[in-house]
Amino acid sequence: MASFTATSLSMIALASPSLVPSARISSPNSVSLSIKGRNFPSISLQPTGRRFQVTCAAKQETVQKVCDIVKKQLALPEGSSVTGESKFAALGADSLDTVEIVMGLEEEFGISVEEESAQSITTVQEAADMIDKLLQSKC
């Protein structure tokens, strides 16, 4: 169980302490857990006004593939910085570019993205999170 306040985070083991051997806080906005040698996706805290929204981050490999596809689709120059936080609009993408990015993601990952979901994607991280969610639901 985790409890959050404005500036603190406390982790409480509900079972035996050996079940929660490792909790890593890499920044005030990110927590990674490892239980019995099994790593779980990072939990990101995103400020929304005075509250935090807890989300599970996509795998790093997924984020990197999405970054590569975005760079290719937008024909960004070599060395351009694209990260999970990068917004498509800030990278110069218009609505047609966004559709082409989604089509590239569908082809690369073998998924089908509903039009409604595709329209709500604005950042690389949102795209990667959606892909991981779709891939998990396929299994």
Sequence and secondary structure as in RCSB ss.txt:
>XXXX:A:sequence
MASFTATSLSMIALASPSLVPSARISSPNSVSLSIKGRNFPSISLQPTGRRFQVTCAAKQETVQKVCDIVKKQLA
LPEGSSVTGESKFAALGADSLDTVEIVMGLEEEFGISVEEESAQSITTVQEAADMIDKLLQSKC
>XXXX:A:secstr
 EEE SS EEE  SS GGG  EEEEEETTEEEEEETTEE   EEEEEETTEEEEEE   HHHHHHHHHHHHHHTT
  TT    TT BTGGGT  HHHHHHHHHHHHHHHT    HHHHHH  BHHHHHHHHHHHHHHH 
